[in-house]
Structure formats: C-alpha cells, structure tokens
C-alpha cells in the first residue's frame, strides 16, 4: 500500500502578514523542511519499515512528515497573526579558546583605554584649571601694564613740561649771569691787579698800598697821583703773605697807560723784568705781574685761552677791557672769547 503524504499546511489567509510574522513563518517552514529531509533519510535506512493501514485500525491515519510546530503555536491563522506572543529561543554559539582569549584581550584593552581616558580627563581638567589661572594672572598683568602705561604717559608729560621749564629757567639764568658778568666787567674796567708783592707790614693800610702803586708807576715812567686812585685793596687768597692788590683808577686812560708802559718795560728789559727789588723791600727777589682785574669767569676763560694757544700754536693771547682775545699770527684775525663755545673747533 503506498505511503500517504500530507503536505505542510500553509496559511490560507490572502492578506499580507506583517513583517515580524513573515519572519517567524519563514523560520518555521525552514525547520519543517529540515525535519522532512531527516525523516526521509531515517525511513530509507530502516530495513523493515512499518506501514499502518488506515482501514485496519480504528485510529486516524498518521502523517509521517507533517511539519512540527512549537507547542504554543497552532496551524490556525489566528495563532500566527498574534506575533506578540511568539518567542524565539536563541541558539548557543560555540566559543573557541582563541575567541575567548581574544575577547579577554579586547576587554583588557577596553579597560586600559577607559583608565587612560580617565587619566587624560583628569590631566585635561588640571591643565584647564591651570590655564584659567594663567589667563586670570595675564589679565591682571595686562591691567597693571595698562595702569603703568597710563602713569608713564603722565610722567612723560610732566617730565617734558619740567624740561621745557628747565630750559626756560636755564636760559633766563644764563641771561642774568651775562648781565652780572657785564656789570662786573664794567665795574672793573678801570682796575688793575698786581700780584706777587709780599705783605711786609702786618698793619698795612691803604696809604701803604698807594705808595706801592706809585713806586711801580715811577719804575715804568708813569706818574700816579693819589687823587687818580679811586680805591685800592688786597683780595682774599690762600697765600696770606702775598695777596693780590687791586688798584681802581678814576679813568680808563690811566689804567691803559700803566699796562702799556709795563709791557714796554718788560720787553726792553728781558733779563731784568719788573720785580720786587725796585720797591726796596727786605724780601727775596720776586717778579711782579700787573694785568687787568678780571672777573672769575674771565680769569677761567683767560686760563683756557692760554692752554688752547699752546696746544694749537697761537702766538698771541691777551685781555682787553675784560675780554679774552686770541690771534694766531701777526696781522691775523682777532678771536674774541666770551664763553667756552667761542673757541675755534679743531680736528682731532
């Protein structure tokens, strides 16, 4: 008797299933096909297959290759449509030793990366806080620099103003000094200064000084009367025994005549110039120097002019009416020296 086969039942519902139900049905049909193939193989391998006749038994015929459904599924369409009650049991995969070691290695690497990330986050937070502090300090420094710059600008303005005031004051002082110098030269215009005459009498009087001036005049053939002397006195000096004598004449002519006569006398008597022997004083022989009575500034300029003449080969250096003058050669131009800036510039 031929074996009766019952094909797998398929849902008769013509409406399309939802996407989850279609997936479940596809899996069930795949399992039924696998079961059917395995059953065929078992029957073919069995030597005496037992076939039960449906006519000789009271039990209903059994379908050998019917699809196996899960216990909680039925072949009805209503059960298949309830996809929310379908549970698929996942199959356990075999894990090899290499895969297990690889998973452990990956987990260890993951832990290392997590630890490294936490460390880097801590360092980044520290760096961020440090950077914020640096920014705050830089802001304070910038504010301080702005404040200092503002104060510096104010100080520069004040210094500029003070420099301008100083220049004005300096020019005003120089003007006043020039006026004072002019007045002093004018006051000493008729005066001469006699140096290197010792003080013999401790109680020396102006009459004694007048007699000394008259003796010097007689030595150079210049008569000096008492009424031609306006004033006579000794200057203060470190050498108490030989303080300079200042003779103020009433007229400029008398002063010029005396100075020119002394120059002629010294020129004519080069070996025996004017000295203390003509005064018949009980003292060692000393040369007597007679020149114009110069102010302190004029004396300094006269000293600098003599040094300048020696260095730069100037033949003549003298004073006239309180002014220092230079001349390099005979009949050459005369250079008036009123200040240190008046000296000719030389190439060094």
Buried (B, 14 or more C-beta within 10 A) or exposed (E): EEEEEEEBEEBEEEEEBEEEBEEBBEEBEEEBEEBBEEEEEEEEEEEEEEEEEEEEEEEEEEEBBBBBBEEEBEEEEEBBBEBEEBEEEEEEEEEEEEEEEEEEEEEEEEEEEEEEEEEEEEEEEEEEEEEEEEEEEEEEEEEEEEEEEEEEEEEEEEEEEEEEEEEEEEEEEEEEEEEEBEEBBEEBBBBBBBBBBBBEEEEBEEEEBBEBBBBBBEBBEBEBEEEBBEEBEBEEEEEEEBBBBBBBBBEEEBBBBBBEBBEEBBEEEEEEBBBBBBBEBEBEEBEBBBBBBBBEBBBEBBEBBBEBBEEEEBEBBBBEBBBBBBBBEEEEEEBEBEEEEEBEEEEE
